[in-house]
Amino acid sequence: MTHALSNAIWQDQLRDGLAAMDLSLSDSQQQQLLAFLALLNKWNRAYNLTAVRDERTMVSRQLLDSLSILPWVRTDHLLDVGAGGGLPGIPLAIALPGRRFTLLDSNGKKTRFLNQCVLELGLTNVEVIHGRAEACQPERPFAQISSRAFTALANLVTWCDDLLADDGEFLAMKGQFPDDEVADLPAGWQVESRHSLAVPGADGDRHLLVVARAASPQ
């Protein structure tokens, strides 16, 4: 597929997908999303940033999937752990330019890509950190931490415990509902809510799990 053809198809898919999800983004935001997707597609050939290789499904599986959790993003400063190729962090940052996003990943190639995205897309609300979650020492803990295709829930809450505010929550994006992972959550953690995500053009189930510390017994 030529670049011009893929961009035209992507533009139509993005516009139709946003309409189906009842999301309103400006033309400039949509162009930023498409520019990000082009960067991701280009760098993916060398850096293996994502398993999605079919250009016909990239808008759905990468952009729209990331944007599907927008209704649950309520913090002014979100941490995206295991940010990888910038999903969902970069699309969320484009959609919410008035909020701050910190993208954390331990893979140097991936953080180099993320820094390039910040530079080329002019994302002044995004900070990229190269390092492990356990070693990260933010100025203050985060009210919300997102993860997508990162790790099992038990690992997520264990590795990122110190990064989450006492009353904070994880926004964990999953495919099929992970019953085993929920059962394996360590004591003191609970799934506060679960949501089926409707992603136009995507096959299979998609879920968002909101995970938080369990209330201490009185």
Beta strands, then each sheet from edge to edge (+ up, - down):
strand 1: 77-81
strand 2: 100-105
strand 3: 126-130
strand 4: 142-148
strand 5: 164-174
strand 6: 189-196
strand 7: 207-213
sheet 1: 3+ 2+ 1+ 4+ 5+ 7- 6+
end
